[in-house]
Amino acid sequence: TGNSTWQNVAPTSFSPVLSNSFPFWSGVSAVKGTGTAFVCGSSAQIYKTTDYGATWIQKVSGISGSATFFDIFFKNVNDGLVVGASGIAYFTTDGGNNWALQATTTSSSLYSVHCAGTVWYVAGQNNSMHKFTTSPITWTNISSNLPSGTWPLIEGLQFLDDQTGTFSGYNTGGSEHVFRTTDGGATWNSFPSQPPLGSSLNFYSSIFFFTPSIGWVANA
């Protein structure tokens, strides 16, 4: 059932210590059963814990500049991808000890990343979605495969394997906003029943499916 209480992580738990004025964290990825997790956020910051969040160590070797990172995902304790503003992305194969800048071929901000096999999927603003593979390193723009509509933001993205995935986003060109692919992003189909929207809720920014038929969407 997990921990029934939440604990605040003090700035002094981070090394180097974070300022109380640090703007924000925007992405987190935990590797199940290992005690290992990563967070990313503003000022190109990435920190790693290996003791279930008691202490955090900065992991930014190979990262330059101060761009905001919006999302991070590790499929195991070694392989991870972090994405952010203006199409920036870095990949690591050694648990964040070293990061390699990626040529994503987009200047659109990237807000979500996920991998459930050998293919990484990345999505963001301005109708953008990309596939990333590592053997060899290849970035493929699959934005033209997105369903009809106008997608200024895609923030919810999750795959169950290399072929089956779901995204949720802000669709200003239609009423459908949650879609599923079963062919690796070549085509996308809307769900027959869409989660409700309202005057103060125009899209869902988080999504998670346990199975192809059981899942949830949420927003702040």
Backbone as a chain_set.jsonl record, in Angstrom:
{"seq": "TGNSTWQNVAPTSFSPVLSNSFPFWSGVSAVKGTGTAFVCGSSAQIYKTTDYGATWIQKVSGISGSATFFDIFFKNVNDGLVVGASGIAYFTTDGGNNWALQATTTSSSLYSVHCAGTVWYVAGQNNSMHKFTTSPITWTNISSNLPSGTWPLIEGLQFLDDQTGTFSGYNTGGSEHVFRTTDGGATWNSFPSQPPLGSSLNFYSSIFFFTPSIGWVANA", "coords": {"N": [[0.804, -1.201, 0.0], [2.165, 1.141, 0.238], [3.718, 4.127, 1.643], [1.856, 5.72, 4.12], [2.021, 8.333, 4.785], [3.286, 11.617, 3.956], [6.462, 13.099, 3.515], [8.343, 16.036, 3.954], [11.056, 17.037, 1.918], [13.943, 18.413, 2.835], [15.92, 21.278, 1.81], [18.543, 20.864, 2.641], [18.941, 18.206, 2.311], [19.947, 17.823, -0.127], [22.834, 17.592, -2.19], [25.054, 19.404, -4.083], [23.78, 21.716, -1.589], [20.515, 22.967, -1.944], [19.206, 26.203, -2.695], [16.746, 27.99, -0.813], [15.25, 29.448, -2.504], [15.12, 28.099, -4.86], [13.585, 27.577, -7.979], [11.683, 25.434, -9.087], [10.788, 21.912, -9.175], [10.084, 19.718, -11.853], [9.871, 17.195, -12.95], [9.899, 13.685, -12.19], [11.315, 10.464, -11.674], [11.11, 7.197, -10.639], [12.751, 4.136, -9.96], [11.399, 1.096, -9.747], [11.502, -0.813, -6.775], [14.171, -0.381, -6.104], [15.014, 1.805, -4.618], [15.997, 3.937, -5.92], [15.771, 7.078, -7.474], [15.076, 9.906, -9.586], [15.102, 13.444, -10.019], [14.146, 16.346, -11.893], [14.439, 19.764, -13.03], [14.15, 23.336, -12.986], [16.813, 25.53, -14.163], [18.493, 23.615, -15.315], [18.813, 21.402, -13.614], [19.496, 18.233, -12.128], [18.936, 15.697, -9.844], [19.784, 12.81, -7.876], [18.643, 10.047, -5.956], [19.509, 7.243, -3.942], [18.599, 6.076, -1.748], [15.891, 5.966, -1.168], [15.051, 8.626, -1.098], [16.159, 9.909, 1.109], [18.634, 11.188, 0.924], [20.095, 13.293, -1.618], [21.963, 13.527, -4.605], [23.628, 15.698, -6.809], [23.526, 15.349, -10.354], [24.903, 16.2, -13.043], [26.899, 16.026, -14.943], [28.249, 16.676, -18.079], [26.15, 18.2, -18.9], [25.227, 21.341, -20.101], [24.615, 24.918, -19.915], [21.52, 26.505, -18.829], [18.926, 25.67, -19.169], [15.446, 24.91, -18.624], [14.447, 21.783, -17.416], [11.782, 19.615, -18.134], [10.776, 17.002, -17.918], [11.673, 13.67, -16.911], [12.842, 10.344, -17.367], [13.63, 7.092, -16.306], [14.272, 3.866, -17.371], [15.483, 1.811, -16.148], [18.016, 1.428, -13.595], [20.153, 2.52, -14.905], [19.706, 3.57, -17.59], [18.498, 6.539, -18.882], [16.482, 9.374, -19.872], [16.278, 12.85, -20.237], [14.267, 15.704, -20.773], [13.455, 18.983, -22.15], [13.117, 22.578, -22.27], [12.927, 24.273, -25.429], [13.484, 22.096, -27.097], [15.535, 20.592, -25.957], [17.469, 17.746, -24.958], [18.903, 15.107, -23.059], [20.794, 12.101, -22.728], [21.534, 9.248, -20.731], [23.57, 6.435, -19.864], [24.631, 5.42, -17.624], [23.415, 5.718, -15.14], [23.117, 8.449, -14.732], [25.595, 9.538, -14.22], [27.031, 10.51, -16.347], [25.994, 12.566, -19.013], [24.715, 12.764, -22.33], [24.297, 15.084, -24.865], [21.497, 15.366, -27.046], [20.533, 15.296, -30.501], [17.715, 16.431, -31.236], [16.339, 17.59, -33.296], [14.3, 19.454, -33.089], [12.908, 22.581, -32.06], [10.92, 23.007, -30.363], [9.547, 23.049, -27.085], [9.907, 20.244, -24.93], [7.841, 18.157, -23.124], [7.248, 15.664, -22.06], [8.305, 12.278, -21.517], [8.784, 8.818, -22.144], [9.425, 5.284, -21.805], [9.058, 1.856, -22.502], [10.356, -0.359, -23.313], [12.438, -0.828, -25.933], [12.219, 1.473, -27.353], [12.087, 4.95, -27.067], [9.752, 7.494, -26.318], [8.852, 10.844, -26.941], [7.225, 13.897, -26.258], [5.676, 17.163, -26.747], [5.256, 20.666, -27.068], [3.48, 22.506, -29.658], [2.409, 20.6, -31.521], [4.174, 18.326, -31.438], [5.916, 15.234, -31.535], [8.175, 12.592, -30.934], [10.294, 9.762, -31.7], [12.842, 7.851, -30.144], [15.682, 5.905, -30.489], [18.377, 3.748, -29.452], [20.286, 2.063, -30.613], [21.335, 2.004, -33.625], [21.87, 5.375, -32.245], [19.078, 7.217, -32.893], [16.809, 9.687, -33.899], [13.445, 10.118, -34.625], [11.001, 11.962, -36.178], [7.673, 11.908, -35.494], [5.548, 13.534, -35.582], [3.722, 14.183, -37.588], [2.0, 12.076, -37.55], [0.22, 12.45, -35.547], [-3.142, 12.651, -34.24], [-5.887, 14.373, -35.89], [-6.343, 17.843, -35.244], [-5.327, 20.537, -33.09], [-2.475, 20.75, -31.273], [-1.232, 22.347, -28.835], [-0.041, 21.594, -26.471], [1.284, 18.584, -25.222], [1.36, 16.664, -22.534], [0.852, 14.404, -20.986], [2.01, 11.15, -21.236], [2.475, 7.784, -21.914], [3.748, 4.496, -22.273], [3.07, 1.01, -22.661], [4.447, -0.972, -23.864], [6.724, -1.305, -26.652], [4.952, -0.734, -28.684], [2.342, -0.092, -27.807], [0.725, 2.645, -26.525], [-0.356, 5.649, -24.769], [-1.557, 8.985, -24.941], [-2.254, 12.194, -23.464], [-3.508, 15.417, -24.009], [-3.657, 18.976, -24.759], [-6.065, 19.925, -26.825], [-6.859, 22.175, -29.08], [-8.254, 22.088, -31.356], [-10.366, 20.369, -31.37], [-12.675, 18.16, -29.584], [-11.751, 15.817, -28.508], [-9.214, 14.4, -26.503], [-7.622, 12.422, -25.415], [-5.715, 9.766, -26.512], [-4.894, 6.611, -28.117], [-2.288, 4.444, -29.233], [-1.446, 1.492, -31.043], [0.491, 0.706, -32.661], [3.063, 1.696, -32.431], [2.964, 4.505, -32.642], [2.342, 5.105, -35.249], [-0.322, 5.354, -35.983], [-3.163, 6.851, -34.338], [-5.868, 6.428, -32.102], [-8.913, 7.679, -30.805], [-10.379, 7.416, -27.509], [-13.525, 5.834, -26.979], [-15.068, 6.887, -24.917], [-14.475, 9.911, -23.493], [-12.523, 11.541, -20.92], [-14.102, 13.973, -18.808], [-14.205, 17.515, -19.551], [-14.003, 20.979, -18.492], [-14.941, 24.417, -17.728], [-12.763, 25.377, -16.327], [-10.89, 23.453, -16.767], [-9.056, 22.291, -19.29], [-7.479, 20.322, -20.321], [-5.728, 17.198, -19.63], [-2.845, 16.587, -17.771], [-1.38, 14.477, -16.823], [-0.937, 10.94, -17.033], [-1.614, 7.472, -16.6], [-1.483, 4.036, -17.167], [-2.316, 0.848, -15.987], [-2.896, -1.516, -17.238], [-3.805, -2.256, -20.676], [-6.499, -1.559, -20.532], [-7.1, -0.444, -18.051], [-6.674, 2.476, -16.329], [-5.687, 5.905, -15.529], [-6.279, 9.47, -15.747], [-5.12, 12.764, -14.976], [-5.003, 16.104, -13.604], [-3.581, 19.198, -12.424]], "CA": [[0.0, 0.0, 0.0], [3.028, 2.311, 0.246], [3.755, 4.946, 2.844], [0.583, 6.427, 4.298], [2.302, 9.737, 5.083], [4.221, 12.319, 3.075], [7.482, 13.81, 4.263], [9.01, 17.114, 3.242], [12.489, 16.85, 1.702], [14.558, 19.706, 3.103], [17.019, 21.644, 0.905], [19.815, 20.332, 3.143], [19.069, 16.806, 1.892], [20.547, 17.84, -1.454], [24.252, 17.93, -2.26], [25.137, 20.597, -3.243], [22.545, 22.158, -0.941], [19.698, 23.864, -2.757], [18.711, 27.433, -2.097], [15.302, 28.016, -0.535], [14.598, 30.152, -3.607], [15.14, 27.278, -6.077], [12.234, 27.77, -8.545], [10.746, 24.312, -9.057], [11.01, 20.609, -9.796], [8.991, 19.483, -12.792], [9.796, 15.798, -13.356], [10.462, 12.699, -11.268], [11.245, 9.088, -12.154], [11.591, 6.241, -9.65], [12.949, 2.783, -10.474], [10.692, 0.248, -8.795], [12.199, -1.821, -5.997], [15.608, -0.122, -5.989], [15.325, 2.962, -3.8], [16.622, 4.928, -6.785], [14.867, 7.994, -8.155], [15.696, 11.091, -10.156], [14.245, 14.598, -10.214], [14.698, 17.376, -12.766], [13.686, 20.997, -12.927], [14.686, 24.569, -13.551], [18.264, 25.751, -14.122], [19.161, 22.396, -15.79], [19.197, 20.623, -12.438], [19.102, 16.832, -11.97], [19.453, 15.077, -8.624], [19.523, 11.372, -7.788], [18.667, 9.401, -4.654], [19.593, 5.776, -3.944], [18.168, 5.642, -0.417], [14.464, 6.262, -1.044], [14.785, 10.037, -0.915], [16.767, 10.485, 2.307], [19.672, 12.104, 0.453], [20.075, 13.511, -3.062], [23.246, 13.959, -5.147], [23.517, 16.332, -8.119], [24.046, 14.547, -11.464], [24.808, 17.082, -14.206], [28.096, 15.938, -15.768], [27.93, 16.666, -19.5], [25.05, 19.134, -19.151], [25.652, 22.737, -20.154], [23.515, 25.855, -19.983], [20.61, 26.587, -17.687], [17.559, 25.45, -19.646], [14.545, 24.184, -17.735], [14.056, 20.416, -17.754], [10.376, 19.417, -17.792], [10.44, 15.618, -17.578], [12.783, 12.727, -16.878], [12.389, 8.969, -17.205], [14.613, 6.015, -16.284], [13.617, 2.563, -17.51], [16.18, 1.0, -15.161], [18.879, 2.322, -12.816], [21.222, 3.051, -15.751], [19.316, 4.246, -18.828], [17.51, 7.584, -18.659], [16.383, 10.492, -20.813], [15.677, 14.051, -19.675], [13.879, 16.607, -21.862], [13.076, 20.275, -21.622], [12.809, 23.753, -23.077], [13.557, 24.495, -26.739], [13.871, 20.835, -27.721], [16.745, 20.026, -25.379], [17.368, 16.399, -24.406], [20.16, 14.443, -22.715], [20.626, 10.67, -22.478], [22.583, 8.633, -19.923], [23.565, 4.971, -19.769], [25.345, 5.036, -16.405], [22.725, 6.195, -13.957], [23.214, 9.882, -14.566], [26.96, 10.008, -13.98], [27.401, 11.268, -17.541], [24.868, 12.824, -19.898], [25.082, 13.103, -23.71], [23.321, 15.938, -25.545], [20.868, 14.712, -28.179], [20.092, 16.121, -31.629], [16.293, 16.103, -31.371], [15.869, 18.236, -34.534], [13.145, 20.32, -32.852], [13.109, 23.687, -31.132], [9.75, 23.053, -29.493], [9.784, 22.519, -25.748], [9.497, 18.857, -24.755], [7.25, 18.093, -21.799], [6.997, 14.316, -21.556], [9.146, 11.21, -22.061], [8.512, 7.5, -21.568], [9.952, 4.109, -22.514], [8.658, 0.597, -21.877], [10.99, -1.419, -24.088], [13.662, -0.322, -26.54], [11.909, 2.736, -28.03], [11.705, 6.073, -26.212], [8.809, 8.435, -26.929], [8.958, 12.184, -26.379], [6.207, 14.798, -26.813], [5.75, 18.495, -26.168], [4.398, 21.716, -27.577], [3.437, 22.756, -31.105], [2.136, 19.377, -32.293], [5.437, 17.601, -31.593], [6.15, 13.929, -30.932], [9.365, 11.991, -31.522], [10.762, 8.465, -31.225], [14.284, 7.818, -29.943], [16.259, 4.585, -30.284], [19.772, 3.888, -29.047], [21.207, 1.152, -31.312], [22.136, 3.175, -33.263], [21.105, 6.525, -31.772], [18.267, 7.77, -33.98], [15.603, 10.431, -33.559], [12.474, 10.122, -35.716], [9.873, 12.854, -35.949], [6.395, 11.278, -35.854], [4.507, 14.535, -35.317], [2.695, 14.159, -38.634], [1.084, 10.973, -37.273], [-0.725, 12.806, -34.49], [-4.528, 12.778, -34.717], [-6.283, 15.71, -36.325], [-6.55, 18.796, -34.167], [-4.196, 21.415, -32.832], [-1.959, 20.292, -29.997], [-0.198, 23.227, -28.286], [0.626, 20.927, -25.36], [1.079, 17.176, -24.885], [2.124, 16.462, -21.301], [0.666, 13.049, -20.49], [2.513, 10.193, -22.229], [2.906, 6.538, -21.301], [3.701, 3.298, -23.105], [3.086, -0.277, -21.984], [5.511, -1.68, -24.569], [7.193, -0.464, -27.756], [3.884, -0.466, -29.644], [1.084, 0.353, -27.207], [0.893, 3.795, -25.657], [-1.47, 6.583, -24.638], [-1.193, 10.346, -24.587], [-3.303, 13.163, -23.196], [-2.993, 16.742, -24.316], [-4.557, 20.112, -24.953], [-6.48, 19.93, -28.223], [-7.68, 23.345, -29.356], [-8.95, 21.895, -32.622], [-11.389, 19.345, -31.256], [-13.108, 17.833, -28.225], [-11.079, 14.594, -28.053], [-7.92, 14.803, -25.964], [-6.886, 11.238, -24.97], [-5.605, 8.879, -27.678], [-4.124, 5.372, -27.947], [-1.672, 3.803, -30.393], [-1.035, 0.094, -30.882], [1.461, 0.434, -33.718], [4.258, 2.505, -32.256], [2.772, 5.9, -32.987], [2.009, 5.305, -36.663], [-1.704, 5.838, -35.98], [-3.716, 7.089, -33.011], [-7.319, 6.349, -32.045], [-9.478, 8.252, -29.581], [-11.186, 6.533, -26.678], [-14.952, 6.087, -27.201], [-15.535, 7.76, -23.838], [-13.394, 10.821, -23.115], [-12.68, 12.174, -19.601], [-14.803, 15.263, -18.951], [-13.532, 18.796, -19.433], [-14.884, 22.025, -17.996], [-14.506, 25.787, -17.987], [-11.459, 25.578, -15.706], [-10.058, 22.285, -17.064], [-9.11, 22.082, -20.736], [-6.746, 19.124, -20.708], [-5.139, 16.42, -18.542], [-1.397, 16.643, -17.953], [-0.753, 13.241, -16.344], [-1.667, 9.744, -17.454], [-0.964, 6.213, -16.239], [-2.282, 2.837, -17.377], [-1.797, -0.39, -15.422], [-3.099, -2.458, -18.327], [-4.4, -1.501, -21.782], [-7.879, -1.146, -20.264], [-7.26, 0.165, -16.727], [-5.732, 3.579, -16.143], [-6.26, 7.156, -15.074], [-5.712, 10.742, -16.173], [-5.269, 13.754, -13.916], [-4.424, 17.424, -13.822], [-3.536, 20.011, -11.208]], "C": [[0.844, 1.262, 0.0], [2.968, 3.059, 1.561], [2.476, 5.764, 2.95], [0.783, 7.898, 4.621], [3.296, 10.296, 4.084], [5.201, 13.095, 3.933], [8.12, 14.878, 3.391], [10.499, 16.807, 3.117], [13.155, 18.218, 1.808], [15.669, 19.998, 2.102], [18.362, 21.08, 1.337], [19.999, 18.855, 2.821], [19.766, 16.684, 0.542], [22.013, 18.246, -1.367], [24.645, 18.135, -3.724], [23.757, 21.009, -2.701], [21.814, 23.137, -1.851], [19.314, 25.106, -1.982], [17.217, 27.316, -1.845], [14.527, 28.701, -1.652], [14.657, 29.36, -4.915], [13.738, 27.238, -6.674], [11.311, 26.555, -8.455], [11.371, 23.032, -9.612], [9.817, 20.341, -10.716], [8.856, 18.029, -13.223], [10.436, 14.891, -12.329], [10.309, 11.317, -11.884], [11.87, 8.18, -11.109], [11.683, 4.86, -10.281], [12.447, 1.805, -9.418], [11.626, -0.749, -8.105], [13.671, -1.579, -5.765], [15.968, 0.987, -5.008], [15.925, 4.105, -4.585], [15.56, 5.768, -7.482], [15.648, 9.212, -8.621], [14.657, 12.2, -10.223], [14.944, 15.583, -11.138], [13.851, 18.631, -12.632], [14.387, 22.176, -13.551], [16.207, 24.618, -13.393], [19.063, 24.496, -14.465], [19.629, 21.51, -14.643], [18.641, 19.204, -12.492], [19.742, 16.318, -10.688], [18.989, 13.625, -8.561], [19.56, 10.927, -6.326], [18.793, 7.895, -4.83], [19.151, 5.205, -2.598], [16.732, 6.093, -0.133], [14.186, 7.723, -0.656], [15.391, 10.67, 0.318], [17.84, 11.507, 1.94], [19.65, 12.149, -1.068], [21.42, 14.081, -3.511], [23.028, 14.546, -6.538], [24.183, 15.476, -9.189], [23.918, 15.348, -12.757], [26.062, 17.05, -15.074], [27.718, 15.796, -17.239], [26.831, 17.622, -19.877], [25.574, 20.567, -19.103], [24.43, 23.639, -20.255], [22.62, 25.779, -18.77], [19.156, 26.415, -18.099], [16.739, 24.69, -18.612], [14.297, 22.787, -18.274], [12.626, 20.194, -17.27], [10.031, 17.986, -17.4], [11.686, 14.755, -17.669], [12.206, 11.33, -16.717], [13.582, 8.026, -17.266], [13.868, 4.69, -16.401], [14.294, 1.504, -16.638], [17.139, 1.941, -14.432], [19.958, 2.977, -13.663], [20.742, 3.967, -16.87], [18.202, 5.258, -18.584], [17.597, 8.688, -19.69], [15.691, 11.651, -20.106], [15.415, 15.026, -20.813], [13.418, 17.932, -21.281], [12.844, 21.338, -22.663], [13.584, 23.757, -24.385], [14.14, 23.227, -27.346], [15.094, 20.172, -27.138], [16.479, 18.641, -24.811], [18.765, 15.86, -24.143], [19.857, 12.993, -22.364], [21.808, 10.156, -21.658], [22.448, 7.122, -19.94], [24.265, 4.482, -18.507], [24.727, 5.661, -15.155], [22.873, 7.666, -13.68], [24.601, 10.405, -14.264], [27.463, 10.856, -15.142], [26.191, 11.371, -18.456], [25.374, 13.241, -21.277], [23.953, 13.911, -24.343], [22.798, 15.248, -26.795], [20.441, 15.72, -29.246], [18.634, 15.783, -31.929], [15.666, 16.664, -32.641], [14.598, 19.049, -34.33], [13.546, 21.441, -31.899], [11.909, 23.86, -30.208], [10.088, 22.467, -28.13], [9.179, 21.127, -25.624], [9.069, 18.658, -23.303], [7.091, 16.688, -21.235], [7.894, 13.308, -22.26], [8.781, 9.902, -21.377], [9.117, 6.406, -22.44], [9.533, 2.86, -21.755], [9.246, -0.593, -22.631], [12.326, -0.928, -24.608], [13.469, 1.029, -27.226], [11.471, 3.772, -26.994], [10.775, 6.998, -26.992], [8.867, 9.756, -26.18], [7.898, 13.061, -27.039], [6.296, 16.147, -26.116], [4.776, 19.455, -26.792], [4.42, 21.74, -29.105], [3.325, 21.476, -31.93], [3.376, 18.514, -32.484], [5.443, 16.271, -30.846], [7.296, 13.251, -31.681], [9.614, 10.612, -30.91], [12.283, 8.496, -31.161], [14.717, 6.384, -29.698], [17.763, 4.726, -30.102], [20.752, 3.003, -29.803], [20.851, 1.042, -32.79], [21.236, 4.304, -32.752], [20.411, 7.196, -32.95], [17.061, 8.49, -33.402], [14.702, 10.494, -34.79], [11.291, 10.996, -35.344], [8.593, 12.173, -36.419], [5.233, 12.243, -35.601], [3.389, 14.497, -36.339], [1.698, 13.033, -38.434], [0.058, 11.309, -36.193], [-2.136, 12.951, -35.054], [-4.86, 14.221, -35.07], [-6.646, 16.576, -35.127], [-5.349, 19.71, -34.076], [-3.736, 21.163, -31.409], [-0.862, 21.231, -29.483], [0.577, 22.589, -27.15], [0.265, 19.447, -25.334], [1.973, 16.891, -23.686], [1.984, 15.057, -20.732], [1.071, 12.049, -21.557], [2.997, 8.952, -21.509], [2.758, 5.383, -22.273], [3.776, 2.056, -22.232], [4.107, -1.215, -22.598], [5.911, -0.794, -25.743], [6.082, -0.042, -28.71], [2.66, 0.209, -29.049], [1.32, 1.489, -26.225], [-0.306, 4.722, -25.707], [-0.928, 7.97, -24.361], [-2.436, 11.166, -24.284], [-2.722, 14.549, -23.402], [-4.089, 17.77, -24.476], [-4.847, 20.234, -26.434], [-7.401, 21.12, -28.467], [-8.476, 23.199, -30.644], [-10.025, 20.831, -32.564], [-11.685, 19.022, -29.811], [-12.417, 16.594, -27.672], [-9.647, 14.93, -27.647], [-7.113, 13.649, -25.38], [-6.915, 10.212, -26.097], [-4.676, 7.712, -27.378], [-3.534, 4.934, -29.289], [-1.349, 2.361, -30.059], [-0.016, -0.3, -31.944], [2.665, 1.384, -33.653], [4.15, 3.94, -32.714], [2.506, 6.17, -34.45], [0.595, 5.837, -36.82], [-2.173, 5.972, -34.54], [-5.241, 7.066, -33.086], [-7.816, 6.926, -30.727], [-10.24, 7.194, -28.806], [-12.666, 6.852, -26.907], [-15.552, 7.016, -26.15], [-14.351, 8.592, -23.366], [-13.605, 11.353, -21.698], [-13.296, 13.559, -19.751], [-13.866, 16.461, -18.824], [-14.524, 19.832, -18.919], [-14.298, 23.39, -18.256], [-13.128, 26.061, -17.408], [-10.509, 24.419, -15.943], [-10.138, 22.002, -18.556], [-8.218, 20.96, -21.23], [-6.203, 18.433, -19.458], [-3.639, 16.289, -18.796], [-0.673, 15.383, -17.495], [-1.623, 12.046, -16.727], [-0.896, 8.513, -17.01], [-1.934, 5.068, -16.449], [-1.561, 1.639, -16.765], [-1.838, -1.511, -16.451], [-3.664, -1.659, -19.503], [-5.799, -0.971, -21.498], [-8.085, -0.435, -18.939], [-6.202, 1.238, -16.539], [-6.44, 4.814, -15.639], [-5.594, 8.334, -15.748], [-5.967, 11.745, -15.065], [-4.664, 15.07, -14.341], [-4.456, 18.191, -12.509], [-4.711, 20.976, -11.188]], "O": [[0.314, 2.352, -0.214], [2.25, 2.667, 2.481], [2.063, 6.417, 1.992], [-0.193, 8.641, 4.721], [4.049, 9.556, 3.45], [4.827, 13.678, 4.951], [8.403, 14.639, 2.217], [11.133, 16.372, 4.079], [12.946, 19.081, 0.956], [16.299, 19.07, 1.594], [19.232, 20.841, 0.499], [21.079, 18.304, 3.029], [20.13, 15.588, 0.117], [22.388, 19.119, -0.584], [24.591, 17.2, -4.523], [22.721, 20.69, -3.283], [22.424, 24.023, -2.449], [19.122, 25.066, -0.767], [16.508, 26.625, -2.577], [13.308, 28.564, -1.749], [14.289, 29.883, -5.967], [12.786, 26.904, -5.969], [10.262, 26.629, -7.815], [12.325, 23.058, -10.389], [8.683, 20.696, -10.395], [7.836, 17.655, -13.802], [11.403, 15.274, -11.669], [9.306, 11.025, -12.536], [13.027, 8.367, -10.732], [10.804, 4.458, -11.044], [13.011, 1.707, -8.328], [12.424, -1.43, -8.748], [14.369, -2.469, -5.279], [17.126, 1.092, -4.605], [16.318, 5.122, -4.014], [14.581, 5.242, -8.011], [16.731, 9.509, -8.118], [13.476, 11.941, -10.453], [16.172, 15.654, -11.172], [12.706, 18.583, -12.183], [15.126, 22.034, -14.525], [16.801, 23.871, -12.616], [20.178, 24.318, -13.975], [20.716, 20.936, -14.698], [17.482, 18.988, -12.847], [20.942, 16.484, -10.472], [17.95, 13.26, -9.112], [20.407, 11.377, -5.554], [18.236, 7.334, -5.774], [19.304, 4.012, -2.336], [16.401, 6.533, 0.968], [13.206, 8.014, 0.03], [15.17, 11.855, 0.565], [17.944, 12.562, 2.567], [19.247, 11.191, -1.728], [21.955, 14.997, -2.887], [22.322, 13.957, -7.356], [25.269, 14.939, -8.973], [22.939, 15.195, -13.488], [26.271, 17.965, -15.871], [26.956, 14.9, -17.604], [26.591, 17.842, -21.064], [26.28, 20.949, -18.169], [23.346, 23.193, -20.632], [22.918, 25.079, -17.802], [18.256, 26.952, -17.454], [17.281, 23.919, -17.82], [13.975, 22.618, -19.451], [12.289, 20.538, -16.137], [9.094, 17.768, -16.632], [12.626, 15.063, -18.402], [11.208, 11.14, -16.022], [14.433, 8.135, -18.149], [12.948, 4.417, -15.63], [13.739, 0.427, -16.42], [17.074, 3.152, -14.643], [20.621, 3.903, -13.195], [21.317, 5.036, -17.077], [17.109, 4.903, -18.141], [18.642, 8.913, -20.301], [14.659, 11.472, -19.46], [16.239, 15.164, -21.717], [13.043, 18.025, -20.113], [12.432, 21.054, -23.788], [14.73, 23.314, -24.452], [15.165, 23.271, -28.026], [15.651, 19.267, -27.76], [15.412, 18.382, -24.255], [19.695, 16.121, -24.905], [18.816, 12.683, -21.785], [22.945, 10.578, -21.865], [21.341, 6.59, -20.022], [24.472, 3.282, -18.331], [25.434, 6.077, -14.237], [22.769, 8.1, -12.533], [24.771, 11.609, -14.07], [28.225, 11.803, -14.947], [25.458, 10.402, -18.654], [26.349, 13.985, -21.383], [22.799, 13.481, -24.356], [23.563, 14.616, -27.524], [20.044, 16.844, -28.938], [18.353, 14.941, -32.783], [14.57, 16.252, -33.021], [13.882, 19.315, -35.295], [14.414, 21.267, -31.044], [11.89, 24.759, -29.367], [10.836, 21.493, -28.038], [8.092, 20.857, -26.135], [9.823, 18.948, -22.374], [6.825, 16.535, -20.043], [8.206, 13.455, -23.442], [8.502, 9.876, -20.178], [9.298, 6.576, -23.645], [9.633, 2.8, -20.53], [8.701, -1.697, -22.591], [13.24, -0.645, -23.833], [14.443, 1.661, -27.635], [10.605, 3.509, -26.16], [10.986, 7.252, -28.178], [8.924, 9.788, -24.951], [7.693, 12.978, -28.25], [6.898, 16.275, -25.05], [3.614, 19.119, -27.023], [5.248, 21.096, -29.749], [4.047, 21.29, -32.909], [3.61, 18.017, -33.586], [5.035, 16.188, -29.687], [7.379, 13.326, -32.907], [9.213, 10.327, -29.781], [12.936, 9.093, -32.017], [14.191, 5.717, -28.808], [18.357, 5.708, -30.546], [21.96, 3.179, -29.647], [20.15, 0.112, -33.189], [20.01, 4.213, -32.813], [21.057, 7.678, -33.881], [16.375, 7.968, -32.524], [15.147, 10.879, -35.871], [10.655, 10.787, -34.31], [8.441, 11.89, -37.607], [4.088, 11.824, -35.428], [2.231, 14.749, -36.004], [0.649, 13.024, -39.078], [-0.868, 10.535, -35.954], [-2.307, 13.331, -36.212], [-4.206, 15.159, -34.613], [-7.185, 16.094, -34.131], [-4.45, 19.646, -34.915], [-4.498, 21.335, -30.457], [0.32, 20.946, -29.673], [1.713, 22.975, -26.877], [-0.91, 19.088, -25.413], [3.198, 16.879, -23.806], [2.896, 14.567, -20.067], [0.541, 12.082, -22.667], [3.827, 9.036, -20.603], [1.774, 5.295, -23.007], [4.451, 2.043, -21.202], [4.581, -2.143, -21.943], [5.478, 0.355, -25.82], [6.253, 0.913, -29.468], [2.006, 1.005, -29.723], [2.018, 1.328, -25.224], [-1.166, 4.597, -26.579], [0.05, 8.122, -23.63], [-3.526, 10.877, -24.777], [-1.585, 14.822, -23.017], [-5.277, 17.476, -24.346], [-3.97, 20.607, -27.213], [-8.579, 21.085, -28.11], [-9.275, 24.07, -30.99], [-10.547, 20.426, -33.602], [-11.031, 19.542, -28.907], [-12.493, 16.343, -26.469], [-8.949, 15.654, -28.356], [-6.007, 13.876, -24.888], [-7.981, 9.831, -26.58], [-3.799, 7.796, -26.519], [-4.178, 5.035, -30.333], [-1.016, 2.043, -28.917], [0.303, -1.478, -32.111], [3.202, 1.809, -34.676], [5.144, 4.533, -33.132], [2.449, 7.327, -34.866], [0.334, 6.673, -37.686], [-1.662, 5.307, -33.639], [-5.833, 7.614, -34.016], [-7.226, 6.698, -29.671], [-10.69, 6.198, -29.372], [-13.028, 8.023, -27.017], [-16.429, 7.827, -26.449], [-13.348, 8.053, -22.899], [-14.745, 11.595, -21.301], [-13.029, 14.247, -20.737], [-12.875, 16.425, -18.095], [-15.732, 19.597, -18.911], [-13.274, 23.516, -18.928], [-12.393, 26.893, -17.941], [-9.418, 24.399, -15.374], [-11.164, 21.529, -19.044], [-8.194, 20.67, -22.426], [-6.215, 19.003, -18.367], [-3.214, 15.927, -19.893], [0.522, 15.231, -17.75], [-2.852, 12.12, -16.746], [0.335, 8.505, -17.037], [-3.069, 5.111, -15.974], [-0.367, 1.434, -16.985], [-0.934, -2.343, -16.523], [-3.976, -0.48, -19.335], [-6.244, -0.028, -22.153], [-9.155, 0.131, -18.717], [-5.002, 0.966, -16.582], [-7.638, 4.787, -15.355], [-4.481, 8.22, -16.26], [-6.92, 11.601, -14.299], [-3.91, 15.144, -15.311], [-5.238, 17.889, -11.608], [-4.857, 21.752, -10.244]]}, "num_chains": 1, "name": "protein.A"}
